[in-house]
Amino acid sequence: MADLSVRIGEVALKNPVIAASGTFGFGAEYAPIFDPGILGGICSKGITREPREGNPPPRLWETPCGLLNSIGLENPGIEAFVREVLPRMLGLGTVVIVNIWGREPEEYVYMAERLDMTEAHVIELNLSCPNVPGAGLPGAVPEKVAAIVAAARAACGKPLWAKLPPEGDLIGAARAAAEAGASAVTVANTFRGMAIDIRSRRPVFSNVIGGLSGPAIKPLVLRAVYEVAKEVRVPVIGCGGIVGWEDAVEFIMAGAHAVQIGTGSFIDPLCIPKVIAGLGAFLEREGIGSLEEVRGCAH
Amino acid sequence: MYPQLKRGEVVANREIAPGIFLLGVRGKFAASPGQFYMLRAWELDPPLFRPMSVFALEEEAISFLYEVRGRGTGILSRLSPGEELLLLGPLGRGWDPPARPLALVAGGTGIAPIHFAAQIYGGDAFLGFRGKPYLVESFADWCRAVYVASETGEGGTKGLVTEIFRPEGYRTCFACGPEGMLRELYRLCSEAGVPLFVSVEERMACGLGACLGCAILTSRGPRRVCADGPVFPAEELWGDG
């Protein structure tokens, strides 16, 4: 079996495949389908300081090869998460990445301090939720990203990943995140999109805008990963439209250290195990010793 | 019963009323009344599976009733016997064994989960249709009595199912259908003090409770239709709290 292990700053992953935040619950939901312990890591649903009920239905809308969502960060809040959910996640046998979202740097600081007292492995700073107003909108703004990452960095000793929006000054924001102490940047969150119900003549989402994911955005995100990997020193984690192992190889060749899979799991519940197996088979077939040998080779 | 991802072979896919299909799939499947499967018979697009309540379960077959509404159900409707599809299930929480006598009330394709409930629990069926009724005869196999209403008056009493149903005398009511029908039913059942459990529909992505795409707001906070439902006590959805 090929060695798929990767190192993202301080953290070693058994393979470069991570479940993207908001698509994999807290890890156990997919357990009847496959063992979540095979994953390189699992990102939790985005957590906020206080519990949130999320947006009213509809929260999903399909587009050609794409999916718009408007979930609105429904979550139990940091305290209930730490007490009731995190211990179960830590028992899944993989790296646990806690995704957090705040309106202000102070909220990130509060949650980072709380998580610093836990066994969570990584904190992913969600700087890009398209479905609630806050930091990182309408696109990446380097100064805001720098302020939040620096504040969280000062508040905890955990590795920090910065999950950036694909719009705005992405390269500037990635650079700012790295300089402020992020160990990696996740490129990217969903694109802001919308749909209109032509019968009611109104946007389908109560929040008007939703986040677009799925194979439709893959070429856009691959380009973004390629550009960020060229400009930024810290590892890049590619996220956007990955369904097959070939997609994951493309992201790695574009310079990604790891990839996150989200909507792919909805297209095929076995997407994640198939991508992991496909990557291993690819390395063996091509006689490649480790992912490092091909990482960024497209540059 | 843990959900599984399985392939199944189409044995029948019949248009039983305009735009409404009954799909039979060969294979060993499990489900309890009110549970559903996610179906898929295509590659990348449309991205999501289609959630379908179980219409009937047999030893070596399972069937689903659906209305063609978009691309996914359009593809399903063109499947021929011998072709394969993917099934993820059984999913969700259905109807627990009821206190009897049991009333089963359904409108349109909402008869699907109600038919499976009838197969397992029996009861009296009250079925409503917009036009010509369909599949009424298969309820007669399982139900003590079957009452039919249609808005056109074809094949039943002219009017809505909520006009022919009286909850008095029943100890439980199960229902599925359009929201307007379910809300009126809730009004009738609350007045009569009959507990009502309804199966509701929502767009779904994972079907497993992970993505929260199908969550609705209830008196107990947000609940996932796929994992906490699709069957809910009506008072959780529309009660005063």
Interface residues (C-beta under 8 A of the other chain):
Chain A: G22 T23 F24 G25 E29 Y30 P32 I33 K45 E53 G54 P56 P57 P58 R59 L60 W61 E62 P64 C65 G66 L67 N69 I71 E74 G214 P215 V243 T263 S265 F266 I267 P269 L270
Chain B: Y2 P3 Q4 L5 L44 D45 P46 P47 L48 F49 R71 L88 E202 R203 M204 A205 C206 L208 G209 A210 C211 L212 G213 C214 A215 I216 L217 G221 P222 A227
